[in-house]
Amino acid sequence: MTPETPSLTPGQRTGDTADLVEKAIRRSRRAYDAVDGELGIFVTPLHDQALRAHRDHPQDGPLAGVTLGVKDVVFESSAPTTAQSNIALAEWPEGQPEATVVSRLKRAGAVVVGKTATMEYALGVQDGTGPGPVSRNPWDTDRWAGGSSSGSGSGVLAECFDAAIATDTTGSLRIPAAYTGTTGLKATRGRVPTTGIYPLAPSLDAIGPIAGSVDLCARLLQVMAGPDPHGDPFASGVPAGDYVAALQADVAGLRIGVDTLQAHADAGVDPAQPAVFAQALKDLDGLGVHRSVVEVPSYPLLNVVGNVIMLAEAHEIHHDSLVRNWAGYGRGARWVFSAGESITSRDYLRAQRVRDDLTRQVQSLFEDFDLLIHPTCHLGAPALGRMHPLDPSTYLGSMHTTAWSVTGHPVAVVPIGFTDDGLPLSMSIVGPHWREDLVISVASAFQRLTDHHRQRPAL
């Protein structure tokens, strides 16, 4: 059921489409039955509903035969959206419209087979005290699958669905892609409408795909991108590119700036990581790119600004509910959301002003470079037993995702190899605003040259 399987390649037709879709749903169900009790992928499996809906209203389109997991903060009409929280259903209004991107993907023929596990309200830590499963990493079930889109990354790797629709506020899509060795794609902020997702921090929130390859990510983005008729205030009218054509573009001659970010690996560096990343750069050299060393400006400040904005906006959203339902939130969510209480309006407004200046600084790098590349994380996935709900450094140390949420640049996360313990490592490919096509082109060329994205654990 991986995207490389010919019968599931979007845009192809082999045999009867209705039979193709039904077989895809049944494959997803078999994979779920085999591993979900161990991996904690779904909050709500929807295979039976998907089969009934397909038989009653068969869909054709460029994504026919592609199965999807949808993160459980993204509204989808087949099941309630719980945010994996004890209080979400009581707090959220009835009649919430389906997320714009979900409706677009369904119209293109994709089939939703389940709502996937998340951290509570897309933040905090899965510590087993709340509802729903704790997602585990298929490479080592004692380790985290990343978050907050935990079930999304784990489910793609375990082939419970071809792709997942995940959200990303400061890395919630890219972190699970990195830790599970799958491929994630965050577009430029505003490229994909966020209408129909429960917000975490609206000025940072994004939504995008996780899949087994950039090929399927690009095909999904082709359908997801574009202005939102429901009026997402952050959605842009900048015309989308041809992301499918970008998969085959020649990348020779592109100027690549490389920052190892090793000076900012606060939780340490895995012994294998430098050599794995160096080999990935050599592989890129073989594609004919020209690379130079670069330093991302004001990198620590980018992270501080991102955290201030996220905490302030999340606290504003949850303040009244925290007052009414303090005990209903899990420990990690309570701590993170209430931490925003200490951020003043002056702090928040200053962070937004600094954000604008930092974004201009970073964007100016693209006058000399076409793309930037850096390690997504210097460590493999952390052990679940060492993740403390009140200390994010125990599970996000040496992770490098927040900066690009602050600046809004497009990023692809692709696997590049493994630690000595057999855990995936990855790199991030960052492009100028609105140039998802460049990001996709280099990621695709790299994945044609290497097979890291095809590696799967023995389940």
WOKASUL-V579241 format. One line per field, one symbol per residue. phi: phi as a letter, one per 40 degrees, with the letter a starting at -180 (. if undefined). psi: psi as a letter, one per 40 degrees, with the letter a starting at -180 (. if undefined). burial: I if it has 24 or more other ideal C-beta (glycine too) atoms within 12 Angstrom, else O. A space follows every 50 residues. Layout:
phi->???
psi->???
burial->???
//
This chain:
phi->.ccccdcbcdgcbbgccccdccccccccccccccbcccbgcbcbcbcccc ccccccbcbbicbdgccbcbdcbbcaccacbbffbcbcccccccgcccdd cccccccchcbcbicccacdfgagbcbgcbcgcccbcccaccbccgaccc ccccccccgcacabcbbabbhccccccccbgcbbbbcddhcbcbdgbccb adcbdabacbacacdcdccccdccchdbccgdcccbccdccccccccbcc bdgccbcbbcfccbccchbcdccdccccccccccdccgcbbacabccfdc cdccdcccccccccccccdcccccbdccccdccdccccccccccccdccc dcccdcccccccccdccbbcabbaccacbcdccdcbccdbadccbbcgcb bcdccccgccabbbcbibcccgbcbabbbbbcdgbdccdccccccccccb bdcccbccb
psi->eieehdeehheihhahddddddddddddddddddedddefdhdhifdddd ddddddghhiieehehiiihifehhheeiiheefideddddiiiehiihd dddddddeeihheihiiiihffiahheeeaiiihiihddheeiieiiefd dddddddefeidiihiihdfeedddddddefahihhihhedhieheihid gdediiiaihaeidddddddddddiiiheefheehiehhiagdddddeih eheihhhhhdedeegdeihidedddddddddddddeeeihiihihhifdd dddddddddddddddddeddddddfdediidddddddddedehidddddd dddddddddddddddedeidiihihdieiihihdeehhdegdeeeeieig dddeddeeiihhhiieaiidefiiiiihhhiihefddddddddddddddi edeehiih.
burial->IIIIIOIIIIIOOOOOIOOIIIIIIIIIIOIIOOIIOIIIIIIIIIIOOI IOIIOOOOIOIIIIIIIIIIIIIIIIOIIIIIIIIIIIOOIIOOOIOIII IIIIIIOIIIIIIIIIIIIIIIIIIIIOOIIIIIIIIIIIIOIIIIIIII IIIIIIIIIIIIIIIIIIIIIIIIIIIIIIIIIIIIIIIIIIIIIIIIII IIIIIIIIIIIIIIIIIIIIIIIIIIOIOOOIOIIIOOOIIOIIOIIOIO IOOIIIIIIIIIOIIOOOIIOIIOOIIOOIIOIIOOIOIOIOOIOIOIIO IIIIIIIIIIIIIIIIIIOOIIOOOOOIIIIIIIIIIIIIOOIOOOOIOO IIOIIOOIIOIIIOIIOOIIIIIIIIIIIIIIOIOOIOIOOIOIIIIIII IIIIIIIIIIIIIIIIIIIOOOIIIIIIIIIIIIIIIIIIIIIIIIIIII OIIOIIIOI
//
